[in-house]
């Protein structure tokens, strides 16, 4: 059984440093134009992990769970799309 979780910007000490660092403006813009409009939390990532590893996730295989609040979609199809 192969399952992966691909989190986007998750509020951790490292993310806080990145958001206020030299590339912070770009990261803040990604969050701003995403569908969720906010970064994720470690608890949200943990909830997905618990689902996948628990009895309710027993039939889920061969999947990657992208949980980035819509940043990837905004990059390819929305305001962040390259011109």
C-alpha positions in Angstrom: 0.0 0.0 0.0 1.5 3.3 -1.1 0.0 6.5 0.2 1.6 9.9 0.5 0.6 13.3 1.9 2.0 16.4 0.2 1.4 19.4 2.5 1.8 22.9 1.3 2.6 25.9 3.6 2.0 24.6 7.1 2.3 26.9 10.1 5.5 25.6 11.8 8.5 27.5 13.2 10.3 27.0 9.9 7.3 28.3 7.9 7.1 31.4 10.1 10.8 32.0 9.3 10.2 31.6 5.6 7.1 33.9 5.7 9.2 36.7 7.2 12.4 35.9 5.3 13.6 37.2 1.9 11.1 35.1 0.0 8.3 35.9 2.4 6.4 38.2 0.0 6.0 35.3 -2.5 4.8 32.8 0.1 2.3 35.3 1.5 1.0 36.0 -2.0 0.6 32.2 -2.6 -1.5 32.0 0.5 -3.5 35.1 -0.3 -4.6 33.9 -3.7 -5.2 30.2 -2.7 -8.7 28.9 -2.4 -8.3 28.4 1.4 -6.8 31.9 1.8 -4.8 30.7 4.8 -1.9 28.3 5.6 -2.5 24.8 6.9 -1.8 23.6 10.5 0.1 20.6 11.7 -3.2 19.3 13.2 -4.8 19.3 9.7 -1.9 17.3 8.3 -2.2 14.9 11.3 -6.0 14.5 10.7 -5.3 13.4 7.1 -2.6 11.0 8.3 -4.9 9.5 11.0 -7.6 9.0 8.4 -5.2 7.2 6.0 -3.7 5.0 8.6 -6.9 4.2 10.5 -9.7 1.8 9.8 -11.6 4.4 7.6 -8.6 4.6 5.2 -8.2 0.8 4.7 -9.4 0.9 1.1 -7.3 3.9 0.0 -4.2 2.9 -1.9 -1.9 4.3 -4.5 -2.8 7.9 -3.8 -1.1 11.2 -3.0 -3.1 13.7 -0.9 -2.1 17.2 -1.9 -3.2 19.5 0.9 -2.0 22.9 0.0 -5.2 25.0 0.3 -5.3 25.4 -3.5 -1.9 27.0 -4.0 -1.0 24.5 -6.8 -4.3 25.2 -8.6 -3.7 28.9 -8.3 -0.3 28.4 -9.8 -1.5 26.4 -12.8 -4.9 28.0 -13.4 -5.3 31.1 -11.3 -3.6 34.3 -10.4 -0.2 32.7 -9.9 -0.2 31.1 -13.4 2.9 32.0 -15.5 2.0 34.1 -18.5 
